[in-house]
Every structure is written in structure tokens, then in C-alpha cells.
Amino acid sequence: MAKTNMATTTDNKRDTIIEVKNVTKVFDGVTVVDDMNLAIKRGEFVTLLGPSGCGKTTLLRMIAGFETPTDGQIYVERTNVTEVPPYKRSINTVFQKYALFPHLNVYKNVAFGLKLKRIVVDAVDKQGKPILDKEGKQAKKTIKLTKQQIDDKVKYGLKMVGLDGYGGRDVSSLSGGQQQRVAIARALVCEPKVLLLDEPLGALDLKMRKEMQVELMRMHKELGITFVYVTHDQEEALTMSDTIVVIRDGVIQQVGTPKKIYDEPKNQYVADFIGESNILSGTMVADFRVQVEDKILPCSDKGFEKNEKVDLVIRPEDIEILPIEKAEVTALQGVVQISVFKGTYYEMEIKVGGYEFTVQNTVEQKIGSTVALKIDPNNIHIMKKDRVINEYKSEVIDEGVVEICGGNFECDTAGFEIGQEVIASFDFLATTLVDHEDNGTIGGFVANSLYKGKYYQVQVYTDDDQDIFVDTPDEWDIGDRIGITIKKDAIKLRLPDPQKDTHTGHPAEEAQSAPSSDEGEVAKQATNQPQDALAVSEDEI
Amino acid sequence: MNKKKVSKIFAKAFIYLVIVLLYLPIMVMVVYSFTNSNTMTWNGFSFALYQRVFVDPGISSAIRNTLVIALVSSTLATVIGTLTAYGIGYMRRPFKKAVGAMGQITIVNSDVVTAVAFMLFFITIRSIGIPINDGYATLIIAHTVITIPYVVLSVSPKIRRLNPNLYEAGLDLGAGPLNTVFRVILPQLVSGMVSGFALAFTLSLDDFVITQFNKGTSVNTISTLIYASASKGLEPAFRALSTIIFVTILLALVAFNAIKYRRDKIKSKKH
């Protein structure tokens, strides 16, 4: 058998193979990918993870060349390929719906790319002596692969995916899993520098999906090709990847190893998306001390401002349950509300003060019993808050009326002139959501809803392209159209601060990064999610 | 005999009666094509009428005209119709529906209206100085235009069923856009194109009204020739010609179904 070394061999195994630089993609006025920066290292298994519509597939399609970025560049091995069509990129794609060619059998599907492949070789004359060009250098020529070479590669590819002997089969006679294997073989035999996989297991049933996950990891290891994998399945991402890129609303939230993403989520969205978690609001009273309700808990984070409002993430499996008599006085105490058997553990809801903790433990506690909760300081992860108050550039349009996000709200305008530009702020609790858009002053879509132990933090995306944060006891369905009202006396106005507030008409932005985090495995990473508001203060909840 | 049996026999008899009535006129024609007589009287078995079909210069030129026009116009219609269907398939929703509906209006439109419209259109074209002769040119144009919607109708479902990533998969594996269309997309549309072509071909063969209005004086197709001769007592050779056409279509239909049956059988075996 001829040499079929499909692995890309390089001297430096850990250099950057794909670089995404300030890439933005706008479809019909909607920004799907927003100024992304990402570097992918050679040989890595990178997963782009996020909910549907977050822009992960669009990013993948831009790397493949099916879409052209509205702005920014994409580099493959330091060559700008932004405008290079897909058929000239040494990148191959595996599609979610296989996209096999129905008129060709398995063998011909796999051979499709090979028949088109051209390789550059040294030109030789009939005696086998090298032909030299005008400058005396070795002349090159482009040739097709021979039938034998193609045959070898196809057979090797089919063997790789465990389908040797299936060459003559009609693709429509194969199961979904087998079809996806053919698609993977078809892409791999082209020996791409990067293999892109767009939710390749999305159409398969659970058992087949698990099997294919293992197969893909094996192939990645054997071939050494860089894999870029798109999924919305966090478990899949945690299982398979070297590096996970968490994307939300077209913005990269965090890049890191599965362990890092799980243990040290950068913000509440990452924490909520990866694994189960208790997300709570708290206050950093000192380094290594965080206050939740009236309890001060030891934690492992420092570097926050004194009394800074923060979010806490505590994984359900990291909470120990102790009998109340054995616990220290300072420990959290709660009453077991619900207990559900989940196969290998019990999942319990334990009410501590106003908060509901989700706790996973192998020992069941009686419903109604009072227990103490012990949390190791290392298992409390502190995250900087995205925003603690809603704040928007506004205009006083009449006495007692101010325009915020395209709606006219009543408020106290004493001391301000009509027509004056002001900054209006109101806290998360001052805002009320109503079922019907007409009953609210302005309308919007529920963009996100996050349970924070005792209330839901709902993010409403207004028609004015702004986000309003609302703390509410009710759960709102993501995607629903709702109305917003704001309490009259809760809206505070102030004059714009020319240094802090940008003049773009958009709310002032604040760059932030969690003080305790480092960039870790990743060569380069996008700036954190742009903030729509200033961090000022959050009213006590 | 009970009532149930009687009604069953009656129901069956009714069906056979309808079939006999359907085919009786054709059968009479077929039978009388094998006798050499000017009127519908039996004059002994003979192939004379068949001989005349191929000898008579008027008839053979009409056959040639009909086939050439049908072949050229249905080929053109297949090419244009497939491209149109592909274009419509990738349009945005509101336009897609509007264009799709507009394309189909000509199918339900009355033949006479279409025929007169073409006649007036060609007169207008000539009057502004574009030379276009009545005959082949006008008939090929008219037949192509009226059969395009049928090709669009038979190709569109194939385009709707295309995997949206198929074209991209072609590009991804190194085939350029044109190469991908020919190697990946067209093979998926072939069956729709073949049935569209067959439909266009038979429609063109069959057309009388539009042809009659636009053929001019020198060119005749089978249908217009038969019509012209019918006014002065039908030329008996047309009985033979009509039988040939009937048998040809019958054979084509049987062959088509046999192939389809065999293909389906092979497919179902594999599953």
C-alpha cells in the first residue's frame, strides 16, 4: 500500500493555525458575530459552544469560506484567506445533515475530493532526471493523483471510519451514523489542515452520538489534524475538547480548557450554560470573604473592591450536607424542599433564607428536615457582575417626561431643561414586566432569564437595540414579546460625564475582566462581553 | 343469487363498459388503418395506408416538422426551465411565491388567447424591423415559451428536496462553482428534467391551436395537416399515421413504467 500519511506533520506542533481577527458578520442588519478574535493552535480539538443562534455556526462557515465576514480577517497559517473561496482552502467540512452526494455510492463519495485534488511535484524528464527552469531551479508541475493513489486513500479513509467493505453501497441504504462516517471519511481523505465539524452528531440518537464522540476523539488523536467542532451540547464539549470557546450573542464569553471553563466560569452566562450551577448575588466584604444574605463565607478569590457586588457560582455537587448539630454556627442552614433520585445521586432543593440551593448528594435527606451546608472555599467561584444598574443616555422631552430606549417615561425632571441630554438610571428591581406589550411603556423580547437562587434576572432586548435587566420573582420565557414599565420615582437622572460616558449614543461601556482569571491555554482571546451599562451600585435584594 | 352479488357484477360491468367506450373510437381507427379504402368500409387487409404515410411528401414533411420543432423546443424549455426553477428555489419567500404563481398562469390560460397573443406579438416584432419568419422560428419560440412552466413544475420539487449543504459540500471538496453545479447539483435534478422534457415534448407534438395560428403558410405539423385535410374529406393515410402515434405512445408508456417498476424493486430490495 502506498504511503497514506494523513497527519499534518510540523516541526512546531503548538503554533497557531487559524487566526480570527476582529471578525464581524451582519445579516440583514442583525449582527450575528460581533468583533470576534480567536486563535486556534495546530492539532487542537477546539469546540465552539453556545446556544442556537449565538453565531458559532456563522463563525465556522466563515472559516470554511461559505460566508465572507462583513469586517475583519481570517488567517490560515498566517495567510489571509478572508476572500479565498472554499474550494481553494485546505480546510474541509463535515455538515450536520451529512450532505453526501446521493447519486454516488460510498466509494465515489469519498473519492470525490481526491479526484479534484492536484499536487505539486518536481518535474522530471523521461530518464527520471530533474527538469530545471530558466533560473536553474527545480521545475515544478501540478499533477492529478493516480487511480491507485486514490484507491489507496479511499480504502484507508473508509477503514479509518470503520466502513471498509461498504464502498459499493448506495449512500441512501446507510443509517444516519454510517452516513456521517462516510462524510467524515470524505473530508479526511483530502488531508485538510483543519477539519470543521458543524454539529455533526446533532441528527443522531443518543447511543450513536456517544459512540461517535469516542470515534471522533480517536481519529483526532490518530491523525493530528486540527478539529474545530460546533455544538450546543455542553456535555459533548466537555467530553471531547482540548479547548472550549463559549459564545453568546455573537461574542466570545470565555476560552479555556473544559476544566477551567467548568471550575472558573468567567461570568454568569458561562456558569449557567456549562453544567448545573447555583448562581447567587453576594458582596465581597474583604479579600477571601464573600457575604451572602447575612452569612459571610470564606472563598478563594481576592482583588475585588471592598463591598463590590459579585456573582457566586457553586456547583450542586460541591455542596456538602452536614447534620445541623455537627455544623459550625456560621454555616448556612436550610430546609430540604424537594428531593429527586437521579440514578447515582439525589438532587435536592434546599432553602436557605430566601435562596434555593440545588444540591447533589449520594445520601438523601428527609424533606422538611433542617440541614447545614458546607462549601469548601475553593468551590466558591466569584465572578464580576456584568452590570448592577440599568443606565442609558436619554433626553428630557417634557416636564416630568424622559425618553428612554424609545419610550416616554414619567419621572422627576426637576433641575433639568426640556431637550437636555441626560443619563437615566434605574435599578433592576424598579422595572416591571407585563404580559402584553401594549400594557408596557416600551416593548421588547426576553433575551435571557437566569435563576439566581431567589429571583430571576431577566434580560430584555428592546426595539431600540438596548438591554434592560430586570429582577423579577416570575419566570419569563426566552423569546417572548413583553412590555416594560418603570416606577416613576425609581428613575434617577444626572448629567452626562464627558469622561465616562461615550458620545456614541450607546450606553457607556466598561471593559472588564475577572481579577482572578488568567488567559490560560489560549493564545489570544476576545475582549470580554461589551457592557451596556456602567457598574454603579446595586440595591439590596 | 343474492343482492350483493348482483350489484358486484353490475359494478364490474360498468367499469368494463366505460373502458370499452374510451377505447372504441381508437380501436375502430386502428382496425380501419389496415384496409385500403378511402371511406370507412372494409376492403380487405392491407398495409397500403402505412406505405402511403412514408411516401406522401406532405405527410412525411409534416412528421419531420413536428419532430424537429418538438425536439428543439423541449430541449430549450428544459434548459431554460431548469435554470428558472433553480433561480426560483433560491429566491426569498415573498418573491418566490409571486414568481412561482406568475409562471403558472400561462398553464391555465386558454390556448386560443395564448395563440392570438403570440400571433400579435410576432406581427409587432416584425413591424419594428426584427425579421422573424412564420414557421420554424415562430413555432419553436412559441412552443418553448408555453412548455417552460411544465419543466419548472417538474424540476422545482427536486430543488426543494436538495440538501442545502450539497452545493457547499462540492465547493468544500475542491470543485469550483460551475464544476459543482454539473457534478453535484445537476445529477440530483436529472429525473425531474427528464420528466419535464417528456412533458414538453408531448405537449409540443400535440399542440394544434397555437401552431395553427403561428405556423404561417409553408410549414405544417401533423396536427395542422390533418386539420387542413379534414375539411376536404380526411385523407385515409391519417388512419395509419394516427395508429402509429398511438402505438408509439403506448409503447413508450409501458417501457417507462417497466423501467420505473424495476428500479423501485431494486431499491426496495436494498433496504
Interface residues (C-beta under 8 A of the other chain):
Chain A: A64 G65 F66 P85 P86 Y87 I91 N92 T93 F95 Q96 K97 Y98 A99 L100 F101 P102 H103 F112 G113 L116 K117 D170 S173 R186 A187 C190
Chain B: N163 P164 N165 L166 E168 A169 G170 L171 D172 L173 G174 A175 G176 N179 T180 R183 V184 P187 Q188 K270 H271
